[in-house]
Amino acid sequence: MTGKKKISLPAKLINGGIAGLVGVTCVFPIDLAKTRLQNQQGQGVYSGMRDCLVKTIRSEGFFGMYRGAAVNLTLVTPEKAIKLAANDFFRQLLTQDGKKLTLVREMLAGCGAGTCQVVVTSPMEMLKIQLQDAGRLAAHQQKALRQDGPAASTSHPPPGQPHASGSTAASQRPSAALIARDLLRTQGLAGLYKGLGATLLRDVPFSIIYFPLFANINELGQKQHEEKASFLHSFMSGCVAGSVAAVAVTPLDVLKTRIQTLKKGLGEDTYNGIIDCARKVWIHEGPAAFMKGAGCRALVIAPLFGIAQGVYFIGIGEYILGFFQ
């Protein structure tokens, strides 16, 4: 990956796309649970990941666990392709005379990859979060109505954040196309990129941690500098590096999720930027709230990046391109 061999960008893009599709398909229900747990404020609807998945299946059916998956499956191909290919590009750019990259240069390459990917990641996350959280909002509203009676139905959300309550919310099935159209009509392209700063704040540190850690762990499985590690070693390297980086940036992921969530439940805080969000979470929920969904996030990222790096190092893209040449 860091040697003298010239990078085949089309092959890397294919590898990243295939890896992203396979990984997301496997772990999406856990990602949904992570989003719902992170958005809970106070006494929430779910007590944990398992409780969230069980209640989701009961109220929304099996495919309720895959709400928002279409957006992810559509955009994860360019996202993972950009992330992985950009890291390779920057690593080659920063390599001097075939020498092993220093840790600082590895971190710079990761920083470049994380910065490049947010072009796709930010709108993808924006749309996905609304779809994933819709079921939690419906359950939250119904719970509030049962506790507070008819008066709760007269409560109004903050200005600019319309939200149906009770059975109306439960019956609604928002779509990514509808959300995107409304955002573009009311806020322009900036609407789809709400939370861009928070996304950068999460993804750049993640990549700075992940890519150097993965490269060094994966190198242990390479008998020679130019030789690829085995699939199993690359998979496990991706899992370990992914889980470490995922847990490390979980507080930033909580802030990003809260900021990008457009609709809030009754009595839930709204936020005006990263600092305001961090302050309110700290005051109203305590420091432990910044680690909400950390276990889910590790369970999502570990296999996702394990699969991604395994496929990436197998070189399926190179094989496909070679077949047509």
Beta strands, then each sheet from edge to edge (+ up, - down):
end
